[in-house]
């Protein structure tokens, strides 16, 4: 593992920092729900277009599809700086997931029609994977797609679909052969969200924000040309899609930013004329988090370094994912406890909220981090089976 970036890579980091300083408002601190208000959503879309104009929206794509052919470590720098500055993220479903999958499995017509609008930030996508009874065991999905002439007719339900209420398109998995083994009777489809029979219902999370949705498909007709890859081979298409971003460097950067703000708060806040940081227990907790945060950063760099060498960081990626999702919870818990009663105040109580209620919200939002993207239990199974070669009994 190389512990230094090249001069060219450091120059890219400085360019990104200058861009964020110019384009983000002075009082910008990110948002727990960038898809909430219409105003926020419009800001996000315009910011993405500015990234696209600089070639930074799809930097990892080949130039023939509007990308910049950036290397792995350059991509790591971009994700790290974006997350640290809490800048609006690119459309991860289109940019990081569907785009690369279409390059591998899509037809020339699909590439020509769908890739340019993603690269220019003109179209937003969502992902139709999870179902009420198919989460970690995704191959148990029940959504059906039946061939009818030149169309497939889709019926079923998807759940916890991020940004489905904003997206113009969805990619989804549906069962096309109910008699095949569960991993072999699945196909991968793309469909416009405004297709007749598609209904989106909001899911409000415990923090009171609207990010997730459930989607109902009732006799939704999708042209057969919207099948990506071969019929009944969609599981392999979908699995490939999940492999593209594995380092969790964005989580590492977000944790570092939260720690820095918490340390600054502890230097300024306190009672009896003493700052919180004068408390030995507070200092010890902050020191523990600082060590954990730095360790997480290097776990992510390890994964990225392996990818840069052309290796597949299977077990290592699971280590990073489990570690960062649990670390985000520990940081949120530490912030709430250190702030005491102030740690329970939401952002809208502006007079009393500390650090804009950031830790109050993250305390609730990070509860799902050990579930989303693969549960910690699944990650530990991968580590045990593929990393430590332990038996599956």
N, C-alpha and C positions, 0 to 999 in steps of 0.2 A: 504494500500500500504506500503510495506517494503522499507525503505530508505537506507538500507545497504545491501551489498552483503555478502555472507558467505565467510569465509577464503578460502574455496575450489574454489569458483567462482573468487575471487581475484587472486588466484594462476593461474587459467586458463588465466585470463587477462594478467598476467605477461608473461606467456609462449607465448601467441600470440604476444605480443610486441617484445619479443626477437626473435621470428621467423621472423617477418617482418623486424626487423633490420638486420638480417643475409641474408635474401633472396631478399630484394629489393635493387636495386642500390642506392648508396649514393646520387645521384642527382635525385632520383625518386620523382616525384610530381604527379603521376597519369596521366591520359590522358582523354580528352574529347571524344576520339574515339578509344577505345581499339581494335576495329575491323578494323581499317584503313589499316595500312601497313601490309605486310606479316611478317615483323620482329616483330611488336607488337603482332600480332596474335599468332606467335609461342611462344613468351615470355609468353603470357597469358595461352596458353595450357600447357606449361611446369610448370608454377606456379601452375596451378590447379592440376597437377599430384603430385606435392609436398604436396599440401593440402590433396589429396587423400591418400598418403602414411602415413600421420599422423592420418588419420581418421577424418579429419576436412572438407572434401568436402561435406559430407552428414551426419553431426553429429546428425541431428534430425531423421534420418531413424532408423528403428529397426536393431539390429545387424544381424538378419538373411538375411538382404538385403545389408549388407556392411556398415551400419551406426554405431553410437555409443550410441543410445538411450539417447541423451542429453536432459535435461529438457529445458523448455521454457527460463528461465533466462540465462542459459549457451548459448543458441542460440542467445539471445539478445546481450550478451557480444561479441560473435564471429562477429556478423553483425556490431556491433558498432565499434570494433577495426579495422575490415577490411575496413569499410568506412572511418574512421578517418585517417588511413594510406594510403588511396587511393590505396589500393592493388587491383589487378585484382579480380573481383568478380567471384564466381562460376557461372556455367551456370544456371541462375535462372529458365529458362524454364524447363530444365530437372530435376534439383536438387530440386527446391522449388515448382514446379507446377506439372509436369507430374508424377514424381516419386511417390509422395504421392497419386495422383489420381489412378495410376495403383495399388497401394497397396489396395485401397478401391474397385475399380471397375474392374480391369483387370483380365484376365484369368491367370491361372498358367503358361501357355505357354508364354503369354506376359510378365509376371513378370520375368520369367527365362531368356528370350531373351533380354529384354530391360533394366532392372534395373542394372545388373552388369556393362555394359559399361558406364552408367551415373556415378555410384559410383567410377569408376576408371578414369574418365575424358577422356575416349576414344571416346566419341560421344557427339556432340553438337546438341541441339534442338532449334527450333523456334516455334512461336505460330501463328496459322492462325485463328484469331478471326475477327478483324476489316475489314470492307469492305467500298467501297466508299459511300454507303448509309446506313451503319450500324456501328455506333461507340458506343455512349452511349446507343442507343437503339439497342443493339446487336441482339436481337431476330428478328429484321427485315432483317436479312441476307438472301441473295439470292443464294449463292452457293448451287448447287444441287448435290445430290448423288443418283443415281438410281441403284437398284439391277439388276444385269445381271448374272445369274448363280451363280458361286462361287465368283464373284467380285461385287464391286460397281464402277460405272463410275461417276467420279466427274467432274463438269464443273462450273467455276465461277472465282471470283477474290478476292484476299485479299490485304490489303493495310497497310502501316506503320508496316511492319513485321520486327522486329529487328533481325539483323544478319542472315537473310535468305540467304544471299550470302555466308555465311560460314557454315551454319548448314548442318548436314547430314540427319536429320529427322525433320518432322513437325507434330504437332498435330493440328487438325482443327475441326471446327464445320461446318456441311453442312445440308441442309434441305433434309429430306428423305420422308416427307409427306406434299406436298404443300397444301393439303386441311385441315390439322389439325390446331387448334389454334396455333399462331406463337411460343409459348413457348413449344409446345408439338410435333412438327413435325421435330425436330432437332436431329441429331446423332453426336457422337464424334468419330473421326477417327485418326489414325496415319499412316504416309506414308513416305517412303524414298524421300528425295528431288531430287534424281537423277532418279526418275520414269519418263518414257516417257510422254510427255505432260505437264510437269511442267516447266514454264518459269519464271525466276526472273529478274526483272528490278530494277535498283537502284533508290532511291529517295535521292537527295542531299538536306540537310536542309539549312536553311538561314545562318548557320555558316560555310557552305562549307564542312561539313563532311558527310561521308557515313555510316549511321547506319541503316536507314530504307530502306525498299524495298517494291515493290508490286509484287504479285505473280499471275500468270494466270494458271488456270487449264483447259486444253483442252482434253476432253475424257481421263482423267487419270484413269487408272484401278488400283483399290486397292483391295486386297483380303478381303473377308468378315471376315476373322480372324483378320483383323486390326480394326474392330469395337470394341470400348471400351464401356462396358456396353450394355444396351439394345437399339435396334433400336427405334428411336423417343423419347428416354429418355436422349439424350445427353445434353440437357440444364441443367439438374440437375448435370450431371458429370462436365460440364464446370463451373457451378456456384460454386461447391465444390472446384474446382481448384483455384478459385480466393480468397478463404477464408484462405489460408495457411499462408501467410505472411501479417500481418495487422498492425504491430506496427509502421512502418516507422522509426525505430530507426536508420537505415542507413542514412536517410535524416537528422536526428537530429545530428548525428556525423559529417556528411559532412559540415553542417552549422557551427558547432563549430570550425572545422578546418579552414574554410574560414575566420571566424571572427578573429581567432588568427593570421592568416597571415596578415589580413588587419590592425589589431592593431599594429603589429610589423612594418609594412610598414609605418604607420603614425608616429611611434616613430623615424624613421630614415630619412624619406623624408620631404622636405619642402623648403621654400625659405626665403630670408632675414635673414638667420642664425637661423631660428626657425623651429622646426619640425611641421608637420601638426597637431600633437596631441595637440599642444599648442593652437590651434584654438578652442574656446568654442563650436562653432557649430559642429565641427568634433567630439569633445569629447561627446557632447550630443547625436549625431547620433550613435556613437559606443556604448554608454551606453544603448540606446534603443534596439539596435540589441542584445547586450549581454543578456538583460532581456528576449527578445523574444526567443532567442536561448535556454536559460535555461528552459523557460516555455515549449518549444516544446519538450525538452528532457524528461521532467516529464510527458507530455501527452503521449509520447511513452512508458515510463515505466508503466504508468497506464494501457495501453492496454495489455502490456506483463504480468503484474501482474494478470489481469483478466483472461488471457489465462492460466496462471499457476494454477489458481484456478478451471479451467474447465469451466469458463463462456464464453459466446459469446459476444465479445465487438463490437456490431454492430454500434450503434451510436458513441461510443467512437473512434472506428477505423476511421469512417468518419471524425470526428473532427480532429484527428491527420493527416489524409491524406490531407485535405483541408488546415490545418494550415501550414504544412511543405512545401507544394508545393507553397503556396503564400509567405512564409518566404524566400524560396530560391530566389524568384524574388526580394524581398525587399533587401536582402543582396547583390545581384548582382548589383542592381541599386545604392545602397549606395557606393559600391566599385568604380563603374564607375564615379560617381559624385565627390567623394572625390579625385580621381586621376586627375580629369580635363581632359585635352586633351590626357594625357597618357592613360586614361581609354578607348580610342578608338583604341589603337594600338593592332594588332593581334600578336600571339606568333611568327610568322615567321619573324617579324621585331625585331630581337633579340636585336639590339642596343638600341631601344627605348621602348620595351615592359617592363612593370613593373609587377612584380610577374608572369613573363612568359606569360603575357596576359590572366591570369586566369579569371579575372573579365570581360574582353572584351568578352571572349567566353561564360562565364556563363550568361552574360546579354542576349545573343541570345538563348542559349540552354535552359534556364529556362522558356522561354516563353511557351514551350509546357508542362511544369510540371502541369499546372492547367487543362490540357486536358488528358494527358496520365494517364492510370490507373483509370479513372473515373473523369469527369469534376468536378470543384468546385461547379457548379450548382447542379449536381447530388448528391454530398456529402451533400450539404445543404438541399436538399429534404429528404435525408435519416435521417439527424439530426432532421428535422421538423416532419417527419411522425413517425419514429420509436423511436426517443428520446423524443420529446416534445408532441407527440400524437396530432399534429395539423391536421386539415381537409385537404383533397386532392383537394378541390374545387378551 
